[in-house]
Amino acid sequence: MTGAGSSFRVLLADEIVPRGVEILRETGGLEVDDRAGIDASELKAIIGAYDALIVRSRTKVTEAVLEAGKRLKVVGRAGVGVDNIDVGVATRKGIVVLNSPGGNVISAAEHTMALMLALVRRIPQADASLRRGEWDRKRLRGTELYGKTLGLAGGGRIGSEVAKRARSFGMHVLAYDPYLSGERAEQLGVELVSLRGVLERADVVSVHVPLTDETRGLIGAKELALMKPSAYLVNAARGGVVDEQALLAALREGEIAGAALDVFEEEPVAGDHPLLGLENVVAVPHLGAATREAQARVGIEICEAVRDALIGELAETQGRKPAGEEAPGNAR
């Protein structure tokens, strides 16, 4: 057991940038084991020896892992969401769950714009066509973003940055977000509307909400039916927010013009996934935060947060006094 005068052990289950690892190793009272790429069975077998666990999206921190983590005090995820962590079980066991919500905002916003442009200008299809030796400009005619309406499902950090960029393209921006104040919407230059208003009016609908019980299946068959036949859907948030079967049907039947997907309900995705066989779909393997800058920021941010949580706990432990003795000064 960890106690006064001993160290806390931190397990890195996924790859973290070197500077983040250094931050932990430079901190007194912490021992760090870098086991990036560890599989689920081995993680469950060894987690009982650690006080903190740091992961990215690859590692699933399941109930079984958390139950095996008898010493676990902190679980940190280098990224925005925590949907690969069983937060309910962690809460019940008193384990703090941390993430790094600010580190990949710019990368995710830029990626959303890249997907949007690739979709409406048919960039992947044009690239593939040219590589086949074709010069079919007429078939590859696209659509401008200028003068179009962007509808955001979610106006938080990433949605707000997308709104700024879309306005620079000359787009009118609508936003559905129950938590976005009128004052903040005015600052961003967006029009607050209902989800129905976003779907019915937008030429491009872009999803920017976390995956929760409330948002799972937020965009389903009924919602897709509200969109214009000429409208596009972009999802660089979480796969489960969009019902993939409903989206597949809507794309096949021409209910919407196309979709750009960075995320899927189940990842990784097999090459025979039905959505990947559609000409009007642009898809990439969850690259929203896949920039050097974002990975550096989220890695450093989560390591600092886990360090601070553990050092605070260590200070409390070392500052406790046996019955009848005085605590030696200010332990913090």
C-alpha positions in Angstrom: 0.0 0.0 0.0 1.1 3.6 -0.6 1.7 5.6 2.5 3.9 8.3 4.0 7.3 8.3 2.5 6.4 6.1 -0.5 5.6 6.8 -4.1 2.5 6.7 -6.2 2.8 4.4 -9.3 1.5 5.7 -12.7 0.8 3.4 -15.6 0.8 4.7 -19.2 -1.3 2.3 -21.2 -1.1 4.4 -24.5 1.5 6.5 -26.1 2.0 9.9 -24.5 4.4 12.6 -25.8 7.8 12.5 -24.3 7.4 15.8 -22.6 4.3 14.6 -20.7 6.2 11.5 -19.5 9.1 13.7 -18.4 6.7 15.9 -16.4 5.6 12.9 -14.4 9.1 11.5 -14.0 10.6 14.8 -12.9 8.0 14.9 -10.1 9.1 13.6 -6.7 6.8 10.9 -5.2 5.8 9.4 -8.6 7.0 6.3 -10.3 6.1 5.9 -14.0 5.8 2.7 -16.0 5.4 3.3 -19.8 3.5 0.3 -21.2 2.1 1.9 -24.3 0.1 -0.7 -26.3 -0.6 -3.0 -23.5 -3.5 -5.3 -24.2 -6.7 -5.6 -22.2 -6.0 -8.9 -20.4 -2.5 -7.7 -19.3 -3.8 -4.4 -18.2 -6.4 -6.1 -16.0 -3.7 -8.4 -14.6 -1.3 -5.6 -13.6 -3.5 -2.6 -12.8 -3.8 -3.6 -9.1 -0.2 -2.4 -8.5 -0.9 1.2 -9.7 -2.4 4.4 -8.3 -3.0 6.1 -11.6 -3.7 5.1 -15.1 -3.3 7.3 -18.2 -4.9 6.3 -21.5 -5.9 7.7 -24.9 -8.9 6.5 -27.0 -7.4 3.0 -27.7 -7.6 1.6 -24.2 -11.0 0.7 -22.7 -11.1 1.3 -19.0 -13.9 -1.1 -18.3 -15.6 -2.1 -15.1 -13.3 -5.2 -14.9 -10.2 -3.0 -15.1 -11.5 -0.6 -12.5 -12.5 -3.4 -10.1 -9.0 -4.9 -10.5 -7.5 -1.5 -9.8 -7.5 -1.8 -6.0 -5.2 1.1 -5.5 -6.5 3.3 -8.4 -7.1 6.9 -7.4 -7.0 8.6 -10.8 -7.7 7.7 -14.4 -6.7 10.3 -17.0 -7.5 10.3 -20.7 -5.4 12.3 -23.1 -8.3 13.7 -25.2 -11.7 15.4 -25.0 -14.2 12.7 -24.2 -14.2 9.9 -21.5 -16.5 7.5 -23.3 -13.9 4.8 -23.2 -13.9 4.9 -19.4 -16.7 3.5 -17.3 -17.3 6.7 -15.4 -20.2 5.3 -13.3 -18.0 2.5 -11.8 -15.1 4.9 -11.3 -17.4 7.3 -9.4 -18.8 4.5 -7.3 -15.2 3.5 -6.4 -14.1 7.0 -5.6 -11.7 7.1 -8.6 -11.2 10.6 -10.1 -11.6 10.7 -13.9 -9.7 13.4 -15.7 -9.4 14.4 -19.4 -7.8 17.2 -21.4 -10.7 19.0 -23.1 -8.7 22.0 -24.4 -5.8 20.4 -26.1 -7.2 19.3 -29.4 -9.8 22.0 -30.0 -8.0 23.8 -32.8 -7.0 20.6 -34.6 -10.6 19.2 -34.4 -12.0 22.5 -35.7 -9.6 22.6 -38.6 -10.3 19.0 -39.3 -14.0 19.7 -39.5 -13.4 22.4 -42.0 -11.2 20.1 -44.0 -13.9 17.4 -44.1 -16.5 19.9 -45.0 -14.4 21.2 -48.0 -13.4 17.7 -49.1 -17.1 16.7 -49.1 -18.6 19.6 -51.0 -15.7 19.9 -53.5 -15.4 16.1 -53.9 -11.7 16.1 -53.3 -11.2 12.4 -52.5 -13.3 11.4 -55.5 -11.3 13.8 -57.7 -8.0 12.5 -56.5 -9.0 8.9 -57.1 -10.4 9.7 -60.5 -7.2 11.4 -61.6 -5.1 8.5 -60.4 -7.1 6.2 -62.6 -6.1 8.3 -65.6 -9.4 10.2 -65.9 -10.0 13.9 -66.5 -13.8 14.0 -65.7 -14.2 17.6 -64.5 -18.0 17.7 -65.2 -18.8 14.7 -63.0 -16.7 16.2 -60.2 -18.4 19.5 -60.0 -18.8 20.7 -56.4 -20.5 23.3 -54.3 -19.3 26.5 -52.7 -19.5 27.1 -48.9 -19.9 30.9 -49.5 -23.4 32.1 -48.8 -24.5 28.7 -47.4 -25.9 28.0 -44.0 -23.9 25.9 -41.5 -25.9 24.2 -38.7 -24.0 23.2 -35.6 -25.3 20.5 -33.3 -23.3 21.6 -30.3 -21.7 25.0 -29.7 -19.0 24.2 -27.2 -15.2 24.7 -27.5 -14.9 22.9 -30.9 -18.2 24.0 -32.3 -17.4 27.6 -31.4 -14.1 27.4 -33.3 -15.8 25.9 -36.3 -18.3 28.7 -36.2 -15.5 31.3 -36.4 -13.9 29.6 -39.4 -17.2 29.1 -41.2 -18.1 32.7 -40.9 -14.7 33.6 -42.5 -15.9 31.5 -45.4 -19.0 33.7 -45.7 -21.4 31.2 -44.1 -24.4 32.0 -42.0 -24.2 29.8 -38.8 -27.0 28.3 -36.8 -26.4 26.5 -33.5 -28.4 24.1 -31.4 -27.0 23.9 -27.9 -29.1 24.0 -24.7 -26.0 25.2 -22.8 -25.0 28.0 -25.1 -26.1 31.4 -23.8 -27.6 34.1 -26.0 -24.8 36.4 -25.0 -22.2 33.8 -26.1 -24.0 33.1 -29.3 -24.0 36.8 -30.1 -20.3 37.0 -29.5 -19.8 34.1 -31.9 -22.1 35.6 -34.5 -24.3 32.5 -34.5 -28.1 32.2 -34.5 -29.5 30.0 -31.7 -32.2 27.7 -32.9 -33.8 24.3 -32.1 -32.3 21.0 -33.4 -35.2 20.9 -35.8 -34.3 24.4 -37.0 -30.7 23.4 -37.6 -31.7 20.3 -39.6 -34.4 22.0 -41.7 -32.4 25.1 -42.6 -28.8 24.1 -42.8 -26.9 23.3 -46.0 -24.3 21.6 -43.9 -24.9 20.1 -40.5 -21.9 19.5 -38.3 -22.0 17.5 -35.1 -20.1 18.7 -32.0 -21.4 16.9 -28.9 -20.0 14.3 -26.6 -21.4 10.8 -26.6 -23.7 10.5 -23.6 -27.0 8.7 -22.9 -28.7 11.9 -23.9 -26.9 12.3 -27.3 -26.7 8.7 -28.4 -28.6 8.5 -31.6 -29.2 12.3 -31.6 -29.2 12.2 -35.4 -31.4 9.3 -36.5 -33.9 8.5 -39.3 -36.4 11.2 -38.2 -33.7 13.9 -38.0 -32.1 13.0 -41.3 -35.6 13.2 -43.0 -35.8 16.8 -41.9 -32.7 17.8 -43.8 -32.7 19.2 -47.4 -31.9 16.7 -50.2 -29.0 19.0 -51.1 -27.6 19.1 -47.5 -24.5 17.5 -46.2 -23.7 15.9 -42.7 -20.3 16.1 -41.1 -19.5 14.1 -37.9 -16.1 14.6 -36.3 -17.5 14.2 -32.8 -18.5 10.6 -31.7 -19.8 7.8 -33.9 -22.7 6.9 -31.7 -24.3 10.3 -32.0 -25.3 9.5 -35.6 -27.4 6.3 -36.3 -25.3 4.7 -39.0 -28.0 2.5 -40.4 -30.3 5.5 -40.7 -27.5 7.5 -42.3 -26.8 4.7 -44.8 -30.5 4.6 -45.8 -30.7 8.3 -46.1 -27.6 8.5 -48.4 -28.7 5.6 -50.5 -32.2 7.0 -51.0 -31.0 10.6 -51.7 -32.5 12.1 -48.6 -29.3 14.0 -48.1 -26.5 14.8 -50.6 -23.5 13.3 -48.7 -21.7 12.8 -45.4 -18.2 13.2 -44.1 -17.3 10.9 -41.2 -14.3 11.0 -38.9 -15.9 8.6 -36.3 -17.9 5.5 -36.3 -20.1 3.6 -33.8 -17.5 0.8 -33.6 -13.8 1.5 -34.2 -11.6 0.5 -35.9 -13.8 0.1 -39.0 -13.5 -2.8 -41.4 -12.9 -2.0 -45.0 -16.2 -3.6 -46.0 -18.3 -1.2 -43.8 -21.3 -0.3 -46.0 -20.8 3.4 -45.6 -17.4 3.2 -47.1 -18.8 1.8 -50.3 -20.9 4.9 -51.1 -19.6 7.5 -53.6 -21.2 10.4 -51.6 -19.3 9.6 -48.4 -15.9 10.9 -47.3 -14.4 8.9 -44.4 -11.2 9.0 -42.4 -10.0 7.0 -39.4 -10.7 9.3 -36.4 -8.1 11.9 -37.2 -9.7 14.9 -35.5 -6.9 15.2 -32.9 -4.2 13.6 -35.0 -1.8 16.5 -35.3 1.6 16.8 -33.7 0.4 20.0 -31.9 -2.8 18.5 -30.5 -1.1 15.3 -29.3 1.6 17.3 -27.5 -1.0 19.6 -25.9 -3.3 16.8 -24.7 -0.4 14.6 -23.5 1.1 17.4 -21.4 -2.2 18.6 -20.1 -3.3 15.2 -18.8 0.1 14.4 -17.3 0.0 17.8 -15.4 -3.5 17.1 -14.2 -2.7 13.5 -13.0 0.5 14.8 -11.4 -1.4 17.5 -9.5 -4.1 15.1 -8.3 -1.6 12.6 -7.0 0.8 15.1 -5.4 -2.2 16.6 -3.6 -3.1 13.2 -2.3 0.5 12.4 -1.4 0.8 15.7 0.5 -2.4 14.8 2.4 -1.1 11.4 3.2 2.3 12.6 4.4 0.7 15.4 6.4 -1.4 13.1 8.5 -0.3 12.6 12.1 -0.7 9.6 14.4 -3.0 10.1 17.3 -1.5 12.3 19.9 1.1 13.9 17.6 1.2 17.2 15.9 1.3 17.5 12.1 4.7 18.9 11.0 3.8 22.2 9.5 1.9 22.9 6.3 1.9 19.7 4.3 0.7 21.5 1.1 
